[in-house]
Amino acid sequence: MLWAQPLKGGRGWAGLEGQRMEYTWKEENLTVPTLQAGAVVLSSFPSAGLATTVAGHYMIRALKLPRVGRFESPDLAPVAIVQGGEVHPTIRVYGRADLGLVLSEFPPTPTQANSIARTILEGAQARKARMLLCLEGIVPNPEDGESAAAGASPEASQVWAAFSHSDPSLRKMFESAGVRTLQDGVIGGVSGALLVQGIGRDLPVVTLLVSARVAEGLPDHRAGAALIETLDRLLPELRIDTQPLRQQAEQIEKALRAALKAHSSSPEENGPGAPAPATDMYR
């Protein structure tokens, strides 16, 4: 069984626990709607290995997606994200005519996740999207036979999918892209809420789950690359080169191995307070 456990959101993220939060998806281009009918909407919130965060930021940079919207709520924390000299809200939307990406670096609490999911789903339906894809990182149970394919490389990242609709043609499309249907598992956070709220709706909701490593405490760039490569096969119009992302993963692992080797050979100079190898989460 697979467990997609979202990162814990702090109480300072928004208002009172247990109170229903209201969010609004606000367009930033008031003249022409950015997302056209038939677009695919993606959601990316922090999860295991930060694979979704890595994938989301890499897609924004590779596709040169502009920020086209933001989520507003009186309960949002007074936090501004500064990247490349630009100020961004905590939940924002990037996109173009055929693709939208709802992204945040902050994990919401369970109560907030339901309201955020409702806003994403209703916003995607209002914009006549053809599919809503949720990105999620998971840590498979090593004792689960499904969590590791026989003969698979230890560096390989497995990808599964969970569907709100029992549509054989939709499942076949994902299977042809190398995605296995999740048979048993628990999915929390915004992705889980979207799946449940998508039941009975016309808009199909699918969660892509990638196995991610969290032991090193660093972002799993390979898992992020696996998500993007899966999206590439599902949505050929993306055409994203993930080689730089995989090279970044190799650089991080080399730096980590060197740091661990130095730590084991010279404990006096490399104690618990020694700095970790530098890395860029979003490369």
Protein Blocks (a to p, Z undefined) as FASTA:
>chain_A
ZZdddddddfklmccehiacddddddfblkbcfbaghiacddddddehilmmmmmmmmmm
mnopacfbdcddfkbccddddeehiacdfbdcdddfkbccdddfbdcdfklmmmmmmmmm
mmmmmnopabdcddddddddfklmklpcghiafkbccdddddfbdcfklmmmmmmnopac
dfbdcdehjllmmmmmmgopabdcddddddddfklopacfklmmmmmmmmmmmmmmnopa
fklmmmmmmmmmmmmmmmmmmmmmmmmlmcfklccddddfkZZ
